[in-house]
Amino acid sequence: MKILVCVKQVPDSAETICIDDAAQSILYKESCVFRMNRYDEFALEEALRIRERFSGATVDALSVGPDRVRKTIYKALEMGVDHGIHIPEESVDYLDPAARASLIEEHARDNGYDLILTGVMAEDDMECQVGQILAALLSWPCATSVMHQEIDLEKRSVYIEREIEGGAREGLTISLPAVLSIQSGINRPRYPSLSNVLRARTLELETVNPAREARAVQTMTALSYPDAGATGTFLEGTSADKARELIRLLHERSVL
């Protein structure tokens, strides 16, 4: 069984990013630290658990982005992944989900994967679309927000339970190959072991240069900061003073 996990590199804090003067691009400050998307860590852990259940299974980790994303791919290798793949994309402009999915599809189509896992969303853009678009491009079945999976290699199928509204779950069986977007909470991602950290240092990443340009279907028109939320009122003085002031404010605003 051959599994591909798509991982994304995201900034560790919103405090180290800003919007350019043209309101078209996000700029990263020199102090910005990048890390693996948390949701992708759950997908990666689930792939490693599947490999432990099936003899001969292998797990590849793939990331699209500039040269700095290689660090995130090496983090996947340190967690136990067998092979790392980097698809270079140096554009500093917005890369829409369809463009990202088209680059992944170009590699995935011809490499015999039985299962592709993604995180349910990315922490930076929260678009929740790459997995579904990738499945559509490959013409594979897809399930989102997966909280449980059971693979049956003899039947070439996977039973999944996906999280839906109200805390309920929906169960269904889909055929392999398939794409699953993994919800947080399905497992507890492992810490890299010392042996895997040392092993990762000896491995070379595979660089896959796209044969065609990414197929984008939307463009960024503008970026803006969120509106400032309502400010609170802090009451000062003794407890009695605070109580009197609170009653006055409630009367003033016709609450009492």
Secondary structure, 3 states (H helix, E strand, C coil): CEEEEECCEEECCHHHEEECCCCCCEEECCCCCEEECHHHHHHHHHHHHHHHHCCCCEEEEEEEECHHHHHHHHHHHHHCCCEEEEEECCCCCCCCHHHHHHHHHHHHCCCCCCEEEEECCCCCCCCCCHHHHHHHHHCCCEEEEEEEEEEECCCCEEEEEEECHHHCEEEEEEECCEEEEECCCCCCCCCCCHHHHHHHCCCCCEECCCCCCCCCCCCCCCCCCCCCCCCCCCCCCCHHHHHHHHHHHHHHCCCC
